[in-house]
């Protein structure tokens, strides 16, 4: 009997502590998830993950990431707001507390991890090269004496600079592809699924892969450092959407669709 009482009080203590923690958590949380709204930001220049369209899943926004953000909202009973920014401004806005989370096909890197926290990754990608159909470029090393275009601030820029090759950086992937199509550069280095979209939309260009030069990358959602309450919610939703196949279905759907 004595033992039973002891066990019961331990159980009660655990339950009480847990409910206190929950109460504190929601009372102290600043903005965002507690108020029933999650403010996301993206840079909608990255099909099939995010692009502007007339009738998207989130207003004018559509793509794999936008559909994931919408599902996260449904899963948490939260309203989703999506803001558009330059890619380079996304993490700064997060650090300034202007937004709650960044969903932008963003690769987890050690450098970014110093500034923000990342969720469980939801997509694996790699850098690839886009070249003219008749190009002799077959490996990353073949870019050495060629004119290379990258997007400023993307991991593709980091890869090329680590290879030690000179390059020109543009604001958008579409600008790089126009340079290539117009013969002003020889190769564009960018993420695989986005490259596949550009190649599908423009005649005369193809993808060249070099898995020994480009490591695989993982995309995740970023939150402000230490925002564990939101991080936990996002992780719970992402893990569920990965486990039930929703994310892979969305990835296939948007990779095949010819939006943008
Ligand atoms: N994965 C690359 C990176 O993290 C490119 C992401 C570009 N995303 C975008 N929404 N514009 O740097």
Boltz pocket constraint, residues with backbone or C-beta under 6 A from the ligand:
constraints:
  - pocket:
      binder: B
      contacts: [[A, 42], [A, 43], [A, 44], [A, 45], [A, 46], [A, 50], [A, 87], [A, 103], [A, 104], [A, 105], [A, 106], [A, 107], [A, 108], [A, 153], [A, 154], [A, 155], [A, 156], [A, 191]]
      max_distance: 6.0
